[in-house]
Amino acid sequence: MRWSALIGGIAVVGLASWAITYSAPLATFLDPPTVGIMVLLPLCFLLQAHGFEGLKIAGRAAASWFSRSGQPPECLADTICVVDSGSVATTKGSLVCVLIGAILMLSHPADTLGEMGPAMAVMLLSYFYGHCINFIFWWPLGRWLKLHVSPNLPAN
């Protein structure tokens, strides 16, 4: 197992959790249905865009990233394309959830701000989760893959 990828991910989650709990209970930032949507939306998009093979490619890329050998999977160009699609799908999926929440909030105005606050918090959590998933998973994975295309060139 490549410990640097795992330790780095755990450190990011730990620091973000510490920052959250510094000012609010961690439970404020946990919404299981929104987490589920933010995991399933990108996977569904990958399935639509790349088929079942795309999901397999993403799984092999993640397995290679965490493997002890540190070797990228075969068909590097296809893998980078799928990982980039996953990153875009996660960001765009979070925006779709934000827009759905905003439309629902505006089409059914709340009687009080006390009712609107929690609805807006859940709406914004999808955006938060999408960027956290990209920051912790898709972007580092894509960067690692792009470094293997040409080790002498900087990866974007």
N, C-alpha and C positions, 0 to 999 in steps of 0.2 A: 504494500500500500504506500502511496505517495503521501507522506505525512504532512508536507507543507500545504497542500491543497486543503486537507481536512482541518489542520490546525488554523489556517488562515480563515476558513469559513466559520469555524467555531468562535474564533476571536472576534470576527465581525458581528456575529449574532450576539455574543456576550457583551461587547461594547455597546451595541445598539440597545440591548435589553437594559443595561446599566443606565444608559442615558434616559431611557423611557421611565424606568422606576425611580430615577432621581427626582422626577416631578409628578409622576402619576403612578397608580397601580398598574402592573403589567397587564392585568385583565382588561384594562381600558383599550389596549391595542390588540386584543385577541378576539377575532370573530370567525369561528370555524366555517360558516357558510361562505364567507368572502374568501377565505383561504382556499376552500375547495374550488370556487369559481376561478380564482386566479391561477390555480394549478391546471384545471381542466380546460379552460379557454385556450391557452397556448398549445396544449396537447392536441385539442380538436383542430386547431388551425394547422399544426404540423401534419396531422393526418390528412386534412383536406389538401394542403399544398404539396406534400411529399409522399402521401400514402403510408401504408404500414412500414414500408422500407425506411421512410424518413424517421419514424419512431424508433426503429431498430438502430439506425445510424446514430441518432441522438443518444441512445442507451449505450452503444459501443464507444462513442466518444467520451461519455462520462466515465465508463468503466476504464478506458485507457488513461484518462486524466488521473484517476485515483490509483492506477496500478503501479506496482513497484518498478516495472520496467521503464515507465515514462515515455513509451513509444506511442505516437499517434496511430489511429486506425488507418487502414488502407483507404484509398479513394479520398484523399485529404480534401480535394476541392469540393466534392459532394458534402463531406462532413461539415466543412466551414459554411457552406450554403445553408444547410439545415440548422446549424447552431445560430447563424445570423437570423434566420427566419424565426427561430424560437425566441430570440431576444426582441425582435420587432413585434412578434405576436404577443409577448408578455406586456410590453409597453402599450400597444394598441388595445389589448384586452382590458387593461386597467382603465384606459380612457373611455372605452365603451361602458364599463361599469359606472364610471363617474357620470357620464351623460345620462345613462338610464336612471340613476339616482336623482340627478338634477331634474330631469323631466318629471319623475314621479313626485318629487317634492313640490315642484311648481304647479303641477296639474291638480294636486290635492293639498291646497295650502293648510298648514297646521294652524290650529286655533291659538297656540301660544308658542313662544320661542323655545320653551321647555320641550315641546314635542319635535321641533325642527332640529334642535341640536344633536340628539342621538342619530337621527336619520342622516344628517350631514356627516357625522363622524364615521358612520359605516360607509358612506359614499366615498369619503376621502381615504379610508383604509384600503380600498381596492387599489388606488393609485400608489399608496405607500407600499403595499405588498408587491405590486408589480415592479416597482423600482428596487425593492430589496431583493427580489428573485433575480433580477438582472445583475445587480451589484454583487451578489454572492455566488451566482451560478453561471448564467449565460455569458456575461462579459469576461470573467476570468477563463472560462473554458474556451471561448472564441480566441482570446489573446494567446493562450497556450497553443492552440492549433495553428494560428497564423505564424507564430514563432518557428514552427516546424516547416513552413513553406520555404522560407529562406532565412536561416539563422542570422545572416548578416544585415537583413533589412528590418527596419522598425515595423512592428505590427500596429495598425491603427486601432 
